[in-house]
Amino acid sequence: MWDVYAATGLTIRLPGELLAGLKEIVGESKVVKGDSVAAEPYCKDWTGQFTGTPIAVVRPESTAQVSAIVKLCQEHGTPMVPTGGRTGLCGGGVPTGSGCSIVVSLERMNAVCTVDVGARSITLGAGVILQTAQEQAREQGLAFPLTFGAQGSAMIGGVLSTNAGGSNVVKYGTTRELCIGIEAVLPDGSILNGLTGLRKDNTGYDLKDLLIGAEGTLGIITAAVFKLSPLPRVRTTGFMSLASLADAPAVLNALQDRTGGAVEAYEYMSAAAVEVICREFPETHLPLDAPAETGVFFEVASSRQDDAEAGEDGETRLQHLVFEVLETLMEAGTVLDAMIAQSEQQRIDLWSMRESILEAITANGPAYHMDIALPLASVAEFVTTMDSAVTDMGFVPLTVGHLGDGNLHYALSAAEGKEWTDLPLTRAKEQAFALLMRLNGSFSAEHGIGQSKLDVMRNLKQASQLNAMRKIKQALDPGGLMNPGKFIPKEAS
Ligand SMILES: Cc1cc2nc3c(=O)[nH]c(=O)nc-3n(C[C@H](O)[C@H](O)[C@H](O)COP(=O)(O)OP(=O)(O)OC[C@H]3O[C@@H](n4cnc5c(N)ncnc54)[C@H](O)[C@@H]3O)c2cc1C
């Protein structure tokens, strides 16, 4: 039995049996047709660049329901697009324009949010919002340290599937390093139950690690267990102007050495990026009197009681340690100027400035975003060489980055008076990626591949690695129904 289904600009034939089957699994109200108003939010992502209309959106609330959905879709040969908060920046969580897939939204799988204080772990359903997980841990005196601008919307399944990073990776690692157990539905509908919370498990291939960062192409993650950390008792947050980006690794190491590895965030903010933030968000407080050509926003945090104790001058030991480092580096001429937040409000202002960059660049006009990783020692070479090259081409580079782990968000925007469409973007990209490869960098540090980086993946990923990935995909998802058109580029014909 077939229904005729009209979506924007296309008409496809929809198996009525499939819709009826989905409704039987999750209930009538939890399935909406792809061309309905209720489905609209699922047809585009945060960037607004990626849109597509599915046959239907289905919202399961249990792992058993997800498994039944996957089995049903397999029977019908229907592609599935798992989706969370759709804050991913590469078009992974929305259907491609083909109009023949089902969107499986995990948003209702948010009931499980349990802290095990003794084991210092948290078990989370795939639909739990990242910020909720952070708050839940904090209430128990522990920290779920993953932090980034979209934490109010991103969901655990999406965060795992993109192996999200963010500002605290320098201390705690990426999502992969925090995850100690996973539950998922594989493409054949079987349930992989690995919510063990084990810190060690060498019993074969690590399927958990295979699913993390797979962007929904190898199965649907339904829940996971994560490590928690001691909640910091004290923080010192500030902003400094460096004489040279080449000195940034040495400055980071000096801070780490003096504070016992307590640096939680070490973020590069170029003067041009800060200027755009101030223009788009005029309420932004400039941290230093003069614009910093090489600005670094940093946060040092400690859970040690003695670091939190204040001396006679009212300053904590941690603050003293940071002051000492800054003083030495200023005497050496490595740090030109610096400020330390004197209140929680000043700290929040610094974080707001850092986190508003993506929105500021988006509001500023067209831009091409690169999310790249480099060996720390090569960051300065990349930035200096490319800044000069792209400026000559008529671009303004708006660069911020998680400098502590060598991750740059290198965005190209049009210089004043230049038309975006007239600029040689292809040439700039080719030059940037060639330099990146020469410096042993990565063309996708933390945002993933999705739809937007398929070409780059095809051109730059080692052939042997791509082949191995295709074999894994073929073995687990022979019908290619899990999030097709994303992540793994088709072989050139
Ligand atoms: C303002 C802003 C700042 C950001 N900053 C950072 C940052 O600093 N660091 C960083 O790493 N990222 C950052 N991101 C992007 C980040 O990748 C996403 O915010 C997040 O990780 C994705 O979660 P989501 O729930 O929105 O997933 P979605 O966008 O819905 O999906 C992302 C991918 O995961 C898949 N997926 C979703 N749920 C599941 C599931 N349950 N099982 C299997 N596959 C699934 C989707 O199919 C898609 O391929 C930022 C985004 C924004 C908008």
The ligand as an ORCA input file, in Angstrom:
! r2SCAN-3c Opt
* xyz 0 1
  C      27.416     28.052     18.712
  C      28.041     26.691     18.533
  C      29.262     26.418     19.123
  C      29.835     25.156     18.971
  N      31.029     24.929     19.562
  C      31.576     23.715     19.464
  C      32.825     23.445     20.105
  O      33.439     24.312     20.711
  N      33.309     22.194     20.010
  C      32.656     21.202     19.317
  O      33.141     20.084     19.266
  N      31.509     21.443     18.687
  C      30.952     22.659     18.741
  N      29.768     22.896     18.106
  C      29.162     21.820     17.280
  C      28.842     20.525     18.007
  O      29.283     19.439     17.211
  C      27.425     20.251     18.259
  O      26.976     21.349     18.990
  C      27.097     18.944     19.036
  O      28.187     18.116     19.277
  C      26.099     18.108     18.276
  O      25.041     17.766     19.118
  P      23.549     17.802     18.569
  O      22.703     17.128     19.573
  O      23.157     19.153     18.170
  O      23.684     16.850     17.290
  P      23.047     17.008     15.855
  O      23.509     18.245     15.201
  O      21.595     16.777     15.921
  O      23.728     15.760     15.114
  C      25.100     15.743     14.869
  C      25.477     14.397     14.235
  O      25.269     13.336     15.149
  C      24.310     12.387     14.648
  N      23.499     11.988     15.786
  C      22.752     12.788     16.597
  N      22.222     12.038     17.583
  C      22.632     10.772     17.383
  C      22.429      9.542     18.074
  N      21.708      9.492     19.189
  N      23.001      8.428     17.584
  C      23.751      8.459     16.449
  N      23.981      9.593     15.770
  C      23.434     10.732     16.239
  C      23.552     13.129     13.566
  O      23.040     12.239     12.600
  C      24.629     14.047     13.015
  O      25.414     13.347     12.101
  C      29.178     24.158     18.215
  C      27.951     24.437     17.626
  C      27.385     25.690     17.759
  C      26.058     25.949     17.104
*
